[in-house]
């Protein structure tokens, strides 16, 4: 029910109470007034009858009662000192003997004691409610004169009075109803405006103010509400700013963040967390065990909940090979623990670098061990006298030592080159470079090496191919390494071709051979350091296992890409893509 209707009903109830109370009071007052007027008139008639009675001498009491009753139009009763009824104007003579003694009647007792008496009671004689007035008289016919008037004679007057009061009451109620509607509307309008404004403020609408000028009390309430709205808007602005700042921070964080409540339901996650665990759709409000069933994640969460302390653990996601360092911290509030905050750091690159470092150390140690052992063994043999005993054999040993020393030199040089390329401050002398000239130079340098194996080395570079922005020396090393690999792993009499073309704003270089090819299982790893498809054969060819790793780093430093396609026994094609100048 609206406030206006409540106010309207309150007006109506108030009007009914006032009208009903007024009607009852006025009705009682008027009835009492009528009775008093009748009693006063009846007393005057009694005094007149008393005078008449005292002037009559020697007449029977019953006859006097009839005469007086006819004269004053009232019921007249003459009572003796002992209470016997001597005369009754409304009775015949033979009916007097059946009347009760009237000595103990209240009006009679009061008249004998005080000189005047009155009473209202029900009369068994006439069977009606009567108004009695009694006076003592100095007559030999009676001691007390009593007049009686039936109150039923007032009914018509009372009915008329009730009708008048009822009509007045109905008119007042109608007027009250009309005024209640008007006043409730007038009174409720500013309150309704205030209520509407409060509701709009409650839902967060800004700029809402309540107009003043509606009365002192309403204006005070409006001012209080306007001040409250201003404070709420200020707080909302601060909260919105904080939320936007927090949201921006969470969106920009590379670390995944998750917040849960004490029951394990997710309250907040950031995009990094969704990406790390591959969570599509909305997850806020859902239990963690329902959103993600990763055993390490759930185990760490339960451990933190049970202990209530900070927990740090590593979580590995097999599907994406991610390794996360999870830091779980209890979220505390005013009333104790309120939930958990978890931050997930992606340490996959760190783990991968550690693995690469271990592998690199192991591979370098392995690569160095063989030539060092050979050099040491042959040197010890020579020191034991082989050089003097068999000079030809000694020279052979020395040539083997020299070969492995050269292998060590190449390995160290490649390691240093790779280290420089991987350094953060590695710099390239980039200039617009004629790619065709560089390819022809590399072809010329490798021509003799290819000719010793009967391999045909060809290059196709259209004049329309644009220049590339590259470092002359580094690009030559890329081409030389690719050609050297192709020559090593191409049987005698094979073919090696260099082809160049333009694709959009990039230049594509392809080095194809008809060599032994690369098995499919090894294609993804050939650019790793020290990785060899056939380790024994690679070492026989003098390779260090770092050539393709160097090529990949040089291409990436130029902002380019490198890829390989091959099939075992069908040759290989290395594709280098560089941005045009």
VENJO-V746177 format. One record per backbone hydrogen bond with DSSP energy under -1.0 kcal/mol. NH is the residue of the N-H (numbers start at 1). CO is the residue of the C=O. E is the energy in kcal/mol with one decimal. If there is no record, write none. Layout:
# VENJO-V746177
NH/CO/E + NH/CO/E
This chain:
# VENJO-V746177
6/2/-2.0 + 7/3/-2.8 + 8/4/-2.6 + 9/5/-2.9 + 10/6/-2.2 + 11/7/-2.1 + 12/8/-2.3 + 13/9/-3.0 + 14/10/-2.4 + 15/11/-2.5 + 16/12/-2.7 + 17/13/-2.7 + 18/14/-2.5 + 19/15/-3.1 + 20/16/-3.2 + 21/17/-2.6 + 22/18/-2.8 + 23/19/-3.1 + 24/20/-2.6 + 25/21/-2.6 + 26/22/-3.0 + 27/23/-2.6 + 28/24/-2.4 + 29/25/-2.6 + 30/26/-3.0 + 31/27/-2.5 + 32/28/-2.5 + 33/29/-2.1 + 34/30/-2.7 + 35/31/-2.4 + 36/32/-2.4 + 37/33/-2.6 + 38/34/-2.7 + 39/35/-2.9 + 40/36/-2.6 + 41/37/-2.6 + 42/38/-2.8 + 43/39/-2.4 + 44/40/-2.0 + 45/41/-2.5 + 46/42/-2.3 + 47/43/-2.3 + 48/44/-2.2 + 49/45/-2.9 + 50/46/-2.2 + 51/47/-2.0 + 52/48/-2.3 + 53/49/-2.6 + 54/50/-2.4 + 55/51/-1.2 + 64/60/-2.2 + 65/61/-2.4 + 66/62/-2.1 + 67/63/-2.3 + 68/64/-3.1 + 69/65/-2.6 + 70/66/-2.1 + 71/67/-1.8 + 72/68/-2.5 + 73/69/-1.2 + 75/148/-1.8 + 77/146/-2.9 + 78/87/-2.7 + 79/144/-2.6 + 80/84/-3.3 + 83/80/-1.5 + 86/78/-2.9 + 87/78/-1.6 + 89/76/-2.7 + 91/88/-1.5 + 96/93/-1.2 + 99/96/-1.5 + 102/83/-3.2 + 105/102/-1.3 + 109/105/-2.6 + 110/106/-2.6 + 111/107/-2.0 + 112/108/-2.4 + 113/109/-1.7 + 114/110/-3.1 + 115/111/-1.6 + 117/134/-2.3 + 119/132/-2.0 + 121/130/-1.8 + 123/128/-3.0 + 127/123/-1.1 + 130/121/-3.3 + 131/149/-2.5 + 132/119/-3.7 + 133/147/-2.4 + 134/117/-3.4 + 135/145/-2.9 + 137/143/-2.2 + 143/79/-2.4 + 144/79/-2.3 + 145/135/-3.4 + 146/77/-2.8 + 147/133/-3.1 + 148/75/-2.2 + 149/131/-2.1 + 151/129/-2.4 + 153/150/-1.1 + 154/151/-2.4 + 155/152/-1.3 + 158/154/-3.2 + 159/155/-3.4 + 160/156/-2.7 + 161/157/-2.7 + 162/158/-3.4 + 163/159/-2.6 + 164/160/-2.4 + 165/161/-2.9 + 166/162/-3.3 + 167/163/-2.7 + 168/164/-2.4 + 169/165/-2.8 + 170/166/-2.8 + 171/167/-2.5 + 172/168/-2.6 + 173/169/-2.6 + 174/170/-2.6 + 175/171/-2.5 + 176/172/-2.9 + 177/173/-2.9 + 178/174/-2.5 + 179/175/-2.9 + 180/176/-2.9 + 181/177/-2.2 + 182/178/-2.3 + 183/179/-3.6 + 184/180/-2.9 + 185/181/-1.9 + 186/182/-2.6 + 187/183/-3.2 + 188/184/-2.6 + 189/185/-1.7 + 192/188/-3.5 + 193/189/-2.4 + 194/190/-2.3 + 195/191/-2.7 + 196/192/-2.9 + 197/193/-2.5 + 198/194/-2.6 + 199/195/-2.4 + 200/196/-2.4 + 201/197/-2.5 + 202/198/-2.3 + 203/199/-1.4 + 204/201/-1.4 + 205/200/-2.3 + 219/215/-3.1 + 220/216/-2.1 + 221/217/-2.3 + 222/218/-2.7 + 223/219/-2.7 + 224/220/-2.3 + 225/221/-2.4 + 226/222/-2.7 + 227/223/-2.5 + 228/224/-2.3 + 229/225/-2.6 + 230/226/-2.3 + 231/227/-2.3 + 232/228/-2.7 + 233/229/-2.7 + 234/230/-2.2 + 235/231/-2.6 + 236/232/-3.1 + 237/233/-2.6 + 238/234/-2.2 + 239/235/-3.0 + 240/236/-3.1 + 241/237/-2.5 + 242/238/-2.6 + 243/239/-2.9 + 244/240/-2.9 + 245/241/-2.6 + 246/242/-2.9 + 247/243/-3.1 + 248/244/-2.6 + 249/245/-2.4 + 250/246/-2.8 + 251/247/-2.8 + 252/248/-2.2 + 253/249/-1.0 + 256/344/-2.3 + 258/342/-2.4 + 259/268/-2.7 + 260/340/-2.6 + 261/265/-2.3 + 264/261/-1.5 + 266/286/-2.7 + 267/259/-3.6 + 268/259/-1.7 + 270/257/-1.4 + 274/270/-1.7 + 275/271/-2.5 + 276/272/-2.5 + 277/273/-2.2 + 279/274/-2.0 + 285/266/-3.7 + 286/283/-1.9 + 288/264/-2.7 + 291/287/-1.8 + 292/288/-2.6 + 298/294/-2.3 + 299/295/-2.6 + 300/296/-2.2 + 301/297/-2.1 + 302/298/-2.5 + 303/299/-2.2 + 304/300/-2.2 + 305/301/-2.3 + 306/302/-2.3 + 307/303/-2.4 + 308/304/-2.8 + 311/328/-2.0 + 313/326/-2.2 + 315/324/-3.1 + 317/322/-2.9 + 321/317/-1.3 + 322/317/-1.2 + 324/315/-3.4 + 325/345/-3.0 + 326/313/-3.2 + 327/343/-2.5 + 328/311/-3.5 + 329/341/-3.1 + 331/339/-3.1 + 333/336/-2.6 + 336/333/-1.2 + 338/331/-3.5 + 339/331/-1.2 + 340/260/-2.0 + 341/329/-3.1 + 342/258/-3.0 + 343/327/-2.1 + 344/256/-3.2 + 345/325/-2.7 + 347/323/-2.6 + 351/347/-2.8 + 352/348/-3.0 + 353/349/-3.0 + 354/350/-2.5 + 355/351/-2.6 + 356/352/-3.0 + 357/353/-2.8 + 358/354/-2.6 + 359/355/-3.1 + 360/356/-3.0 + 361/357/-2.8 + 362/358/-2.7 + 363/359/-3.3 + 364/360/-3.4 + 365/361/-2.6 + 366/362/-2.3 + 367/363/-3.3 + 368/364/-2.7 + 369/365/-1.9 + 370/366/-1.2 + 372/368/-2.1 + 373/369/-2.8 + 374/370/-2.6 + 375/371/-3.1 + 376/372/-2.9 + 377/373/-2.9 + 378/374/-2.8 + 379/375/-2.4 + 380/376/-2.6 + 381/377/-2.1 + 382/378/-2.4 + 383/379/-2.5 + 384/380/-1.7 + 385/382/-1.7 + 386/381/-1.6 + 389/385/-2.5 + 390/386/-1.8 + 394/390/-2.4 + 395/391/-2.5 + 396/392/-1.8 + 397/393/-2.1 + 398/394/-2.4 + 399/395/-2.3 + 400/396/-2.0 + 401/397/-2.5 + 402/398/-2.7 + 403/399/-2.2 + 404/400/-2.3 + 405/401/-2.3 + 406/402/-2.4 + 407/403/-2.1 + 408/404/-2.5 + 409/405/-2.4 + 410/406/-2.7 + 411/407/-2.5 + 412/408/-2.8 + 413/409/-2.6 + 414/410/-2.5 + 415/411/-2.4 + 416/412/-2.6 + 417/413/-2.6 + 418/414/-2.8 + 419/415/-2.4 + 420/416/-2.3 + 421/417/-2.3 + 422/418/-2.0 + 426/423/-1.5 + 430/428/-1.4 + 431/470/-2.1 + 433/468/-3.2 + 435/433/-1.0 + 438/434/-1.7 + 439/435/-2.4 + 440/436/-2.4 + 441/437/-2.1 + 442/438/-2.3 + 443/439/-2.5 + 444/440/-2.2 + 445/441/-2.2 + 446/442/-1.7 + 450/446/-2.2 + 451/447/-2.4 + 452/448/-1.7 + 453/450/-1.0 + 454/451/-1.4 + 455/450/-2.6 + 456/494/-2.3 + 458/496/-2.5 + 460/498/-3.5 + 465/462/-1.4 + 468/433/-2.1 + 469/579/-1.1 + 470/431/-2.2 + 470/468/-1.0 + 475/471/-2.8 + 476/472/-2.0 + 477/473/-2.0 + 478/474/-2.0 + 479/475/-2.3 + 480/476/-3.0 + 481/477/-2.7 + 482/478/-2.3 + 483/479/-2.5 + 484/480/-2.8 + 485/481/-2.5 + 486/482/-2.2 + 487/483/-2.6 + 488/484/-2.3 + 489/485/-2.1 + 493/453/-1.7 + 494/491/-1.6 + 496/456/-2.9 + 497/512/-2.4 + 498/458/-2.2 + 499/510/-2.5 + 500/460/-1.5 + 501/508/-2.0 + 503/506/-2.9 + 506/503/-2.0 + 507/578/-3.2 + 508/501/-3.1 + 509/576/-3.2 + 510/499/-2.9 + 511/574/-2.6 + 512/497/-2.7 + 513/572/-2.2 + 514/495/-1.1 + 516/489/-2.1 + 522/519/-1.5 + 525/522/-1.5 + 528/525/-2.0 + 530/545/-2.6 + 531/528/-1.5 + 538/534/-2.5 + 539/535/-2.3 + 540/536/-1.8 + 541/537/-1.7 + 542/539/-1.2 + 543/538/-2.1 + 550/546/-2.3 + 551/547/-2.3 + 552/548/-2.5 + 553/549/-2.0 + 554/550/-2.3 + 555/551/-2.4 + 556/552/-2.4 + 557/553/-2.2 + 558/554/-1.2 + 559/556/-1.6 + 560/555/-2.5 + 561/577/-2.0 + 563/575/-2.2 + 565/573/-2.2 + 567/571/-1.5 + 569/516/-4.0 + 570/567/-2.8 + 573/565/-2.4 + 574/511/-2.5 + 575/563/-3.0 + 576/509/-3.2 + 577/561/-3.0 + 578/507/-2.7 + 580/505/-2.4 + 581/467/-2.9
